[in-house]
Amino acid sequence: MNPFTFIKRIFQVAGCLIIAAVMAWGALVSYVDKSPEAQERIELSVKDAEMRVDEDASFTEKVGALISSWWNSDELVAEEAQDKALSAESKKKREQRERERRFNEGQNSESDDYYGSSN
């Protein structure tokens, strides 16, 4: 094999790899755009990667942290769902306590829903 053919083959392989990378990137972007679950996963992964990596870190460290966060995104999604459930439960309890406090008071005030002013 002469050197010209070898260089020609290297350029062909590089071109094929670039085309494959562009197609893979397009498929990933399309998948994330059309899937709300994937959007949530990528948001949580980015937040997790930002917390774990310093701003001054190299590009490869940032990409590595993002990939590892995406790899562990099942755990991140489960933690986020648990946090949302606990938040909703505490909000519900807080509203219930506020409702009980407001309607069990001995005095009527202007801010109560059931009692208007005496004027």
Contacts in CASP RR format, 6 or more apart in sequence:
PFRMAT RR
TARGET T0000
AUTHOR 0000-0000-0000
METHOD contacts of the structure
MODEL  1
MNPFTFIKRIFQVAGCLIIAAVMAWGALVSYVDKSPEAQERIELSVKDAE
MRVDEDASFTEKVGALISSWWNSDELVAEEAQDKALSAESKKKREQRERE
RRFNEGQNSESDDYYGSSN
31 38 0 8 1.000
32 38 0 8 1.000
32 39 0 8 1.000
32 42 0 8 1.000
33 39 0 8 1.000
37 77 0 8 1.000
40 77 0 8 1.000
40 80 0 8 1.000
41 70 0 8 1.000
41 73 0 8 1.000
41 76 0 8 1.000
41 77 0 8 1.000
42 70 0 8 1.000
44 69 0 8 1.000
44 73 0 8 1.000
44 76 0 8 1.000
44 77 0 8 1.000
44 80 0 8 1.000
45 66 0 8 1.000
45 69 0 8 1.000
45 70 0 8 1.000
45 73 0 8 1.000
45 76 0 8 1.000
46 66 0 8 1.000
46 69 0 8 1.000
48 65 0 8 1.000
48 69 0 8 1.000
48 72 0 8 1.000
48 76 0 8 1.000
49 62 0 8 1.000
49 64 0 8 1.000
49 65 0 8 1.000
49 66 0 8 1.000
49 68 0 8 1.000
49 69 0 8 1.000
52 65 0 8 1.000
52 69 0 8 1.000
53 61 0 8 1.000
53 62 0 8 1.000
53 65 0 8 1.000
57 65 0 8 1.000
69 76 0 8 1.000
102 112 0 8 1.000
102 113 0 8 1.000
103 112 0 8 1.000
103 114 0 8 1.000
105 112 0 8 1.000
108 115 0 8 1.000
108 116 0 8 1.000
108 118 0 8 1.000
109 115 0 8 1.000
110 116 0 8 1.000
110 117 0 8 1.000
END
